[in-house]
Amino acid sequence: MSEATGHSPKKKLLFMGSDPIALPALEFLKSQRQDLEICGIVTQPDRRSGRGMKLRANAIKNWAIEKEIPVLQPAKVDGEFCNTIREMMCDMVLVMAYGKILPQTFLDIPSLGTLNLHASILPKLRGASPIHSAIATGEKQSGVSLMEVVKKMDAGAVADQECVPILKSTTSLDLISKIAEACVPLLRRNLDLWRKGMLDFKPQNKDEVSYCRIITKADAQMDFRLTAEQLHQRIRAFQP
C-alpha cells in the first residue's frame, strides 16, 4: 500500500549516500511514498577494488541505475556542484553515510532543509564508526537518529530516534542490518511532518556527547591485557 498523503504536489527529495546501509530507506522512499519524488542520488565516485583493481560502482549507485534515477558523483561538494543542485529545485535532502562534509552553501539550498540519518543514539558516538564503536565499547543499545545537518560534525538538533538493542551475541554485521531496517519506521513517523515543515527538533545534550574515530585494520588486533568481556566485544565489533 502506498503511504501517499492527500493530493498535495509531490516534494522533490535528493538522497546522498555511499553505503548499502541506506538501501532499506531508499526502497521505502521509492515504493511507499508516492508523495515524494527521488529527483537524484548523490554518491561517492566509483572506486577501484577486487582482483585487477577495476573501477566498481557502489550499491547505492547500482540501485539508482536499476530504478532509473539520475546519479551524481562529484569529487567534491563545490560551487559548481551546488549550482547543479539549485537547478534541480529539490525541496528536501536526506543524507546517510555519504562520507563528505557538506558546506553551508549547500545546506542552504533545499527549501525544507537537509537531514541526516546517523547510526547512533545521539549525542553518543558522533563520528565515523558509531556501529562498530558501540559494540566495542559495550553499549547496550544503538539505533539511528534523524537530525539536522550543520557545519559541526553530527552536532545538529535531533527530530526523532529509533533504538536497536545490542545483545551479547550481536556482531557489527548484525547491527548494520538492524539499523538499516530501523530507518524505515523512523522515516515513516517523520516524513509527513518534514514535508509540512513541522518537525520538532531538540538540541543535543552537550554533557553527554561522545565521539568515535575512523577504524583501521589495527583495531582488529587482540590485546590480551584486556578482560575476556572486552575481547569478546572487540571480536564482535571488528569482524570481518
N, C-alpha and C positions, 0 to 999 in steps of 0.2 A: 504494500500500500504506500502511496505517495504521502509525504508529510507537507505538501504544499499548503499555504495558508491563504484562503480567500482568492481574490482576483487582482491583488496588487501587482504592479510591474515587477519583473524579475530584477533582483540585485546581481551585479556582476562581481564575482569573487575571484581574486588571484591567489593561487597557492604557491608557497615557496618551501621546498624541502628536498632532501637528497638521500633519505634513508627509508627503507621499506617499513619502518615502524609506523609511517603515516598512511599506509595503504588502506587499512580499515576505515579511517576517517575519510579518505578520498572516495572510497566506494560508497559510503553513506551519503556524502555530499552529492555524488553523481546520480545515484539510483533512487534516493529517498527524498531529495529536496528539489522538487520541480519549481520552487520559487526562487532558486538560485541558478545562476549560470557560471560554471567554472570557465572564465574567459581566458585563462592561461596558466601554465605551470612553469615556475622558475626553479631550476635545479643546477647543481654544480656541473661544470664541463666534464665530458667523458674522460675517464682515467684509464691508464694502461695497467693491465693486470693479467694474471694467469700465465700459462705457458706461451711463450712468444711475445709477452707484454703487448698484446693488442689493445687498441682503444675499445673500451666497452662502456655502454650506457648503463646507468644505474636503474634500479627497479622503478623509481618514480617516473623517469623519462619513458621507460618501456610501457608503463601503464598509460601515460598520457597519449603516446602514439597509438596504442590499441583503442583508446576512447576518442581518437581524432581531436585532441585538444592541443592548441598551439603550445610549443615548448620554447622557452628562452633559456640560454646557458651563458650568461655573462661571466667574463673573467673577473670582473669587479662591479660593484654597485656604484657607478659613477654618474656624472651628469647626463651623458648620452643615454644610459640605461633608464634614468629617471624620466627623461623626455619620452622614451618609448612607452613607459608605463602610463604617463599622463595621457598619451594618445589613446590608450586602451579604455580610459574613463572607467576604471574599476571603482566599485563602491567600498569593497572590503578586501583586506589582505590577511590571509591566515598563514602562519609560519609554523613549521615543526622540523627540527633537525636540519636546518638549511646549511649552517656552517660558515656563515659570513656575518660580519657586523653590518647593520643597516643604518645609514646616516639619517640625520633628521630631515634632510631634504626629501628623502624617500618616504619616511614615516608620515610626512605631512600630505602626501598625495591622496590616499583614499578618503572619501568623504566620511565614512563610518569607522575609520581607524584601522590600525594594524595590530592584530592579536597573535599571541604565540601559545602553542601547546608545549609546555615544559614538563619533562618527565620526572618530576618530583613534587612533593607536597611543600611548596614554598612557604616560608623562607628557607627551609632546609635545602641544602645541596644545589645552590646556584652553580652553574658552570657546565663543563663539557662531558662529564661522565657520571650523571646522577644515578643511573640504574646500577652500574657496577659498584659504585661507591656505597650505595645504600646497603647492598648485601655485604660488602667487605667490611663495613663498619658496624654491622649488627643491628641495623634498623629493623623494626618490627613491621613497618608498613612503608609503602611508596605510593605512587599514583601519578596523576597528571593534573597540571594547573593551567587554566585558561587565564591569560594575563595580558596586560598592555605591554607593547614593546617600547622601551625607552632607550636612551643612549647608554646608560649604565647596564652592564650585563645582568639579565634576569631580575632586575630590580623593580619592574613595573608593578602597578597595583593588580590585584587578583580579583577576577569576577566569580570564579567557582572552581571546585576541585573534585576529582573522583579518586577515591582511595583504593589501593590494592594491598592486601596483606602479603607479608613476606614470611613464609614458613621456613622451618629448619631444613627443608628439602629443596627450597626454591633456588634455581640457578639463574644466571643472568639471562639465558635464553628464555626461560620460563617467564621471567619478569618483563622482558621486552614484549613478549606475546600478550601478556595480561594488560600491560599499559597501552599497547596498540589498540586492543579491544575496548579499553576503558575510555578512549577518546570519543567513542560513539555516543554513549549516554550523556557524556559531558556536553557534546555539541547539541544533542537533541534537546537538552534542557535550556540551552542558551542562545541558539541561533535566532529564534524569533525576537528575543529581546535585543540582540545585536542589530538585527535588521531595522528595528524601530528606534535604535539609539537609546535604549532604556536599560542597558546593563548597569549593575551596581558594583563598582569597583572599590575594593578595600585595600589600603596601603599595607605593605608587608611590615611585620613587627621587626624592627631593626635589631632588637635584643636577641632574636632567635635565628639570625642569619648564619648560615654555614656555606662553605664553598667546596667544590671538588675540581680537580685538575684533569688535564688530558692524561689518559692511561697509556703506558708503554709496555713493551714485552717484558721489561724488567719487573713489572708488578706481579707477574706470574711466578717469579722465583720464590721458593718456600724458605722462610726464615724460621728455623726450628727453635729459636728462642721464644717464639710466640706460644700462646697456650693452644691446646688442641681445638678449642672452640674458635679461636681466631684463625687458625689454619684452615679449619672446615669452612669458615666464611670466605676466605680468600680463594679456596679451590672452587667453590660455587660461583664466586664473582668473576673469576678471570679465566674460566674455560668456556669455549675453546679459545 
